[in-house]
Amino acid sequence: MQSAEERDAVNRPGYQERVFEIVRRIPTGRVMTYGQLAEILGEGYTPRTVGFVMHAADEETTPWHRVINSQGGCSTGRVILPPDKQQRMLEAEGIEFDVRGRCKLERYRWTPEEFLEENADEQSEQPSLFQD
């Protein structure tokens, strides 16, 4: 459930559009994570609020399916869609998933060029919360 603070943040003018601007740039066959977007966008953005924004994305103008979780998997199972729709859409773009429904982020993760340049010395992989 979305907290009042999260709801207020997501409804601020320009909040959603900042997310959509980056998501629209993700190339076919590449993905970004909710956390990666939140980190790029900065203060006031969290993986959870990015997820709320993606839930409201216009499928015609924003490739919402290219935003996945930090494990390389789809997080649309509880959304009113066919549970495998996001994965099928990504597979149609050439992204391969393993038997656990995860893609290799080191292969498919995309980062906007200007963010790569700013953070060239930082570690490029997001740490996993789970043992693989």
N, C-alpha and C positions, 0 to 999 in steps of 0.2 A: 504494500500500500504506500502511496506517495504521501510524504509528510507535507504540512502546510508550507514549510520553508522551501522544499523542493518544488512544489507547485508554484509558489511565488517566483522562484528563480526562472523556471521554464517559461513562465508567462511574461517575463520582462521584455520590453521592446528590443528586438534584435537578437535575443538569446538563441532562439531556434534557427534563425537565418545564419548565424555564425557557424553553427554545426552543419547546416545544409550546404553552405559554401564550400566547405572542405570535402564533405561526402560526395558532392557532385564532381569533384576532381579525381576521385579514386578511379584509376584506369580499369578497364575490363580485365578480368582475370587476376585482380589484386584485391586485398582487403585491408581494413584497419580495425583496431579493437576499440571498444567503448572507452577503455582506460587511456589508450593512446590519444584519442580525440580529446578527452577531458584534460590530459596533460598539455597538449598543444594549445587548447583554448584558454587554459589558466584558471585563475581564481574564480570560484562560483560554479565551475563545471565539475561534475563527478561522473564516473562511469554510469551510475544509476540515472542521473538526469539526462545524459546523452541517450540512454536507452529509452527514456520517456519521449524525448524529441524524435527518435527514430520511429517510434510507434505511431507518431502523427505525420510521418513523411508522406508526401504525395508520390505514389509509385511511378507516375508518368514523368516527373521531373527530378527525382532524387533516387539514386540506386541504394536504397536502404539495406538491401540484402548483402552489400559489401562490408557491412559493419558487423563484427562477430565478437565473441568473448575472448578473454585473455588465454584461454586454453586452445584456441583455434577452432572452436565449435560454434554452432548456431544456437541462439538463445530464444528461438521463436516457438518452442514447444508448447508454451502456455498461452500463446496468442491465438486468436481465432483465425487460423489459417490451416491449411493442411500441415501437419507437424513437420513434414520434410520439405516444404516449399522453398525455404531459403537455401538449404543444401542443394536441392535440385537446380535452382537458379545459378548458384555458384559453380556447380559441376558443368553446367551448360557453357560456362565461360572458361572451362579448362582447369578449374581448381579440383584437386584430388583430395579425398577424405579417407582416413583409415577406418578400420572396423569400429572404432570408438566414436566415429563422427567428428574427427578433428583433422584439420589441415596443418601443414607445416608452416608455421608463421615465419620462420627464417627464409622460406622460399616465396611466400605469397604476400607477406605484409608490405604495405606501401607507406612511405612517409613523404610528405610534401618536401620538395627540394630545399625550400628556404629553412625548414626545420632541421633537415640533415646538416646543412652548413653551420647552423648555430650550435649544434650539439655533436659535432664530429668526434669529439673526444670521449663522449659518454658511451656507455654500453648500449648496444643496439637491440638486445633481446630483453623482452619483458620477463621478469622472473615468474616461474610457475608456482602457484599455490599448492599444487598437488604433485606427488611423485609420478613420473611417467613410467 
